[in-house]
């Protein structure tokens, strides 16, 4: 007799990621406490640029925040950038740049290295972490510290990180007054919507759960995630979650960029079976009208190679852009969870990442010792 889905969850999800996903909305409430004691005087009144240093699950919140401000009038003047590397180009940081080093563990060596460069170049450096070396350095140097709660996987803290940064920027007055009021209303609506979606996406009944239904379609397919520019960060999050939670390979690109190159690449190799891939189209109802047309016609042009049944389009309909960002992100989180369950793999552990860290540990590395003195051009 085949085990029930409930039995498979109990046998497979030994780390209880399902509980974490069901409580995701609580991270929005907790974000208030994370920034209530952060000294606002340590931040610039009007930064020329906001640069977030991070990798993986510790960087995705900044991608989402960059997306939100880019498409929100009254906040879209903010120049938010995300840097993922050891090195830090001189042109990215000056004395009017607010730098935020984001590392959940506090021990991400790429972020720590870039942090050491950044603190020599800007007087405005803050840390977003749950502990580790980065926390120690922030206290040692007297830098602002946004404390994240411990005991989570880094990818499981996107709600804490995003809404803590968003609240910090609201408190600092970085948003125009009307935009701040709109964002606060959207925050409340997003919290409520995530609570509603938890009951739907966590449902064990296949017929009432769209994330579970789509996971069944993807078990033996390679997902190709094409997102509009408004949903680019969500598309990246989907790929990350499919990789880490489901241990399932996925690829993606952005519309309209893929229309200028990748759309031609699906002709070959001819041995590639259409049954091996599934296209996922993520977009927003407020996308530029020409982007919407591109997303309408591109699947039709690709249909001779990949038939219509191998295309799934998802476009959230909630009234606030903030809510749409997180409802679609949440869909992807649950999709990756159910795909892990269907693969009979615990979604929480990431053995290849841990093994790579173990091997790198055999080569001692001190981030603080690698940052040379900054020499500015004449």
N, C-alpha and C positions, 0 to 999 in steps of 0.2 A: 504493500500500500504506500502510495506517494505521501511524503510528509506534507502537512499544511504549511501555508506561508508563515503562519504564526510560529510553527515549530522551527522552520528554517531560520526565522529571525532570531529566535532564542538560541539556536545552535551556532549561528554565524556571527551575530553582532555581539560578541563577547565584551566589547568595550563600551557598549550601550550608546552608540552615536545617535540612535533614533531618539533617545531622551534629549540629547543636546539639540537636535533639530526641532523637536516639539516645543522646546523652551526658547527658541531663537528670539522671539519677540521680547523676552525679558532683558535682552542685551540693550534694547533701546532705553529702558527705564534705568538700567544700571549705569549708563553712560553719564548721567547727571553727576553721580558721585565721583566718577573718575576725574573730573576736572574742577570740582568745587573748591579745592584747595590750591589750585595752580595759580601762582602769582602773575597776574596780567601785566604788571609793570615790567616783567622780563621780556615782553614781546614788543616788536615794533608797531607803531600806530598804523603805518601804511607801508608794508613791505613792497619792495619792487618785484620780488618773486618769492614764491613759497616752494621750497624744494624738499621732497620727502625721499629719504634714503631707505631702501628696503628690498626684500626679496620674497618671492612666493606669496604665502598667505599673509605676510606682514606688509606687503606692498599693495595688495589689491584694494584695500580701503581707500588708499590715496588715488588710485585710478578711478574709482567710483566717485570720489569727491571732485576730482578734476573734471569728470564728465558732468556732474551735477552743476557745478558753477559755470561751466562753459555754455550750458544751455538754459541758464536761469538769469534773465535780465535783472540787473541790480547786484549780481555777484560775478557776472561774466567778465568784469575787468580784472579779476584776480588771475595772476599767472601762476598756475600750479603745475609743477613738473614732478615726475617720478624717476628716480635714478636707481638702476639695478646694476651695480658693479663694484669692484674694489676701487678703481681709480675715480678721480673726480676732476673733469676738465675745469681749468681755471675760470673760463667764461661763465660757468654755471653759478658761481657763488661770489658775491661781493658783500660789502658791509651793510647793504640794505636788503639782503636776502634772509628770510626766515627759513632755517633748516630744521627739519624734524627727522631724527633718526628713529626708524621703526623696526624693532626686532622683538618679536614676542618672547623668545627665550632669553634675549639679551646677549646671545653668543654667536650671532650670525656674522661670520668673519668678513664677508664682503661689506656689510653695513658698517661694522666697526671700523674697518679701514677707511671707508669714505667719511665716516664721522670724524676721524682724526684729522683728515684733510680739512673738512668743513669748519671745524672749531678754530682753526688758524686763520680762516678767511672772513668769518662773520661773527659779530658779537651776539647774534641771536640764534642759539642752537638749543633745541629741546629734545627730549627723549620720550618715546612711547614704547614701554616694555613691561614685562611682568617680573623682571629680575635680571640675574646674570651679570656679566661683565659690564654691559651698557648701563645698568642701574648703578653699579658701583662707581663707574666713571662720572655719571651725572651728579651723584652726591659729592664725589671728590672735587669736582670742578664747580659745584654750586649751580648746576643747570636745571631749568624747569623739567619736572618729571611727571608724565601722565602715566599713572600706574594701572596696568592691566591685571585682571584677576588671574591667578595661577590655576593650573590643572586642566587646561584646554589644549587641544592641538592648535597650532598657529592658524590653520585655515578655518578653525571653528570660532574665531574671535572677530570676524569682519564687522559684526554689528557693534561690538564694543569700540573697535578702532574708528570706524567711520563716524559713528554718532558722537564719540568723544571729540574728534577733530572738528566736526560740524558745530557742536555746541561751543567749543573753544572759539571758533571763528565768529559765531554769533555774539558771544560775550565780549570779544575784542572789537566789535563794531565793524567787521570787515564786509558785512552785507548792508545794503541800503535798508532804510527802515521798513518800507513796504515789502521788500524781499524777505527780511527777517520775519515779519508777521506771516507771510505766505508760507515760509519754511516751517515755522512752528506749527501751523495748521496741518501742513503736509506730514510732519512728524507724527502727530496724533493719529491721522488717518492711516499712516503706514503701520503704526503699532497695532491698530485694530485689524487691519487687513491681514497682517502676518498671523495674528491669532486665528482668524477665520481659515486661512490657508493651511495652517497646521493640522486642523481637523480633517481637511480634504486630502492633503498630500501624505499624511501619516496613516491614512485609512488602508487597512489590509484587504479591502474588497476591490478587486481588479476593476470592476465595472464603474465604480465611483471615484477612481483615482487616476487622473490623466498622467501623472508622473510614473506610476507603476505600469500603465498601459504602454507608454512610450519606451520604458526600460525593456519590456518584453520584446519590442520591435528591434532593439539595438543589441541584443545579446551576442549576435554573430555578425554585426556590422561595424564598420569604421565610421563614426560620426564625423561629418564635415560641417563645422559650425560657421555659417556666414551671418554676420551681424551688421546692422546699420551703424553709422558712426556714433549715434546716440546710445547704442547698445554695445559698443565695442568692448568696454570694460566687463560687461556681463558675459559676452562671448568668451573673453579670456578666463573669467571665473569658471564658466562651464567646463572649459578644457582642463583647467587645473583640478577641478573637483572630480571629473571623470578619471583623470590620471591617478590622483592620490586615493580617492575613496574606492573607485571601482577597479583600479589597476587596469584600465581599459584605454587604449590609445585613441586619441581624437586630434583633429586638426581644424584649422579655421583661418578666416580672413575677414576683411571688412569691405562692405559695399559703401562707396562706389569703387574703391581701389581694385578689387578683384575683377571688376568689369574691364579693366585696362590690361589684363595679363592672364590671370588664372582661368578666366572663362574659356580660353583657348586650350588649356592644358588637359581637358577631359577627353580628348580624342584618343590619346595613347597613354599607356600601352593597350593594344587591343585585347590582350589576354586578361585585363582587369575586368572582372565580372561586375555588372551593375548590382548584383545581389550582395556584393561585399561592402557597399557604402550606403549611407543614409544622410541626406542633406537636411540640416536644421537651419531655418531662416529666422533670425531674431530681429525684430524691428519695433518701432515705436509709432503710434498714430500721429505724432507731431514731427516725424522725420520730414526733411525737405521733400516737397512734392516730386522732384526728379529722382530722389533716392527711392521713394515709394514706387515710382514707375519702374525703376531698375529692378527692384525686388519682385515686381509683378512679372516682368518679362524674362528675367534671367533663368528662372526654373523652367520656363517653357522652352528656351533655347537649349537647355541641358537635358530636356526630357528624352530626346532620341538616344542619349547615352545612359542616363539614369532616369527610369520611368517615374511618373507622377506619384506612385505609391511609395517611392523612396524619398519623398520630400515632405517635411513637416514644417509648417509656418506657425510661429508664436508671436503674438502682438498683444501685450497687456492693455487693458482698457480703463484702468482706474483714473480718476480725474487729475491726480497730482503726479508729476514726473518722478518725484522722489519715491512715491509708492510703486509706480510702474517699474522703476529700476530694481527695487528690492523684491517685488512679487516675482519678476522674471528670474532674478538671481536665486530666489528661494526655490523656484521650480527646478532649476538646475541642480541645486544642492540635493534635493530629494531624488531627482532622476539618478544622480550618481550613487546615492545611497541604495536605491532599489536595484540598480544594476549590479552593485557589489553583492547584494543579497542573492540575486539570481545566479551570480557566479560562485556563490558559496564562499566568499572571501570577506573577512572582517574588514569593514571600511576604515577603521581607525589606524592600525599599524601601517608604516611605510618602510618595509625592510630594505629596499635598495637605497633609500636616502640615508638610513641609519648605517648601512654598511659603508657607504661612501664617506660618511663622517668619521667612521672608525678608521678607515684607511688614511684619511687626511690627517687624523690625529697622530699618526706615526711620524709626521713631518711638523715639528713644533713651529708655531706661527704667533708672532706678537704684533697685532695691528698698530699699536702705538709706536712701535719701533720702525715701522715701514714708511711713516709719513714724513718726508723731508721738509725742511723749512720752505715756506712759500716765497717765491721770488716774483714780484709783480713786474711787468714790463715797464720801461721808462715812459 
